[in-house]
Amino acid sequence: MVIHDTVAGRGVPITYLFTNDLSSRPLLGWFRSLSSIGLNPQRFTIDRSLPEDNAIIQVWPSCSIQHCIWHVMRVWMQNLQSKVHGSIGRTPAQAKAHIRPHLKALMYEKNRERFYNLLNTFITEFSHSQPEFITYFKTYYVDMWDGKACERWNVSYQPEVFHAMQTNNYVESWHNQLKSCYLKRKRMHRLDVLVEVLVEEVAFDIKQEVSRLSVNVGRMGALERRFRVNEIKAEKEKSLPSPSTIIRLLDEEYLVESFANNTNNTAYNVKAQNSQIISCTCPYFQQHLFPCKHMFYIELHDPSVTVRPQINTQHTWGESSSTTATTIQQEQQPQNGPKQQLSDAINKLASKTRDLKRRIDRTMINNNNEENSIALLQQINNMTANVTDLSSNLDNILSLPPNTNFDTQ
């Protein structure tokens, strides 16, 4: 399962399922286990897979489902070749060429009323000349799911806040990274090797990348790039001879004139909270729920407020897309006493040492740092001695259970 991480600007895997069963049974078990630890997604984008669709509906009935429009269009084109035939006045090739633009217009129509008008016209026009294709189209893409099949592929049913989820390209991109960068395009892998790669290498690299981008170290990330696009528009407006006017209504409420040719005297209400600008009434913010140029324009004129979060209590932009990952990471099973606490603490220690080893393996020591290297080596030797003492202390409190407690082989 992959989410769109706004900081990384790409698809990030958060959980895995290994199975050779293509039915919905393993999916139901997987989804229910995720639901039990607090995962409650708003939207899924999937291939047109009936087992996945049915499993999602059973576990999360209120979750909306989007079928990847690229895969839907590809299936349409494949069935167009086999189910569309020549008609009066048109050869088979001409008939197929005539239907293609109608299908594309149906998929990408953003106005819902116009969409249903186009749909009714399409079915009426081709029901007599191409009955086989229209029957297939109505069965699987109109009448299915109690007549709500259109909601899974028409653009008018896809809110702008989910604009990155119309296709499952994030999943395809992640699969390509996994196969190319981690598995080196080798086709045969043992399952334990694959699990180790996902848990140890992939998780480490993703955490490092998100941490680096969060503090703006190195190459600019996708989130900061989106910030800068609107920030540059605000800076450009401020540099004009007659820039837009700002009216301060309250301590944390402003009125900003539209940047465009404002013949209608359009103005937008911008609000701040906790010294952070959090909303605007302009169409861009209402569609994307992301800082607009008007919000950055306020920041340029009033240094007491900011758009980017500066403290932990302020709003983090794009956090809704990454809540699933943090929910899964933060939800833990109840403690089971001292043994479980010791086990958790040792697991944390092992994780930290693995991270340190990876950093050493993947980097090089700068010149003229011999003294620091010696000091670090001494620290590591002291930690090793402490671990040896810890092992001796564990021997005093641990004992093997009786044979009756061993699992039957």
Buried (B, 14 or more C-beta within 10 A) or exposed (E): BBBBBBBBBBBBBBBEEEEEEEEBEBBBBBBEEBEEEEBEBBBBBBBBBEBBBBBBBEBBEEBBBBBBBEBBBEBBEEBBEEBBBBBEEBEEEEBBEBBBEBBEEBBBBEEEEEBBEBBEEBEEBBBEBBEEBBEBBBEBBBEBBEEEBBBBBBBBBBBEBBEBBBBBBBBEEBBEBBEEEBBEEEEEEEEEEBEEBBEBEBBBBBEBBBEBBBEEEEEEBBBBEBBEEBBEBBBEBEEEEEBBEBEEEEEBEBBBBBBEEEEEEEBBBBBBEEEBBBBBBBEBBBEBBBBBBBBBBBBBBBEEBBBBBEEEEBEBBBEEBBBBBEBBEEEEEEEEEEEEEEEBEEEEEEEEEEBEEBEEEEEEEEEEEEEEEEEEEEEEEEEEEEEEEEEEEEEEEEEEEEEEEEEEE
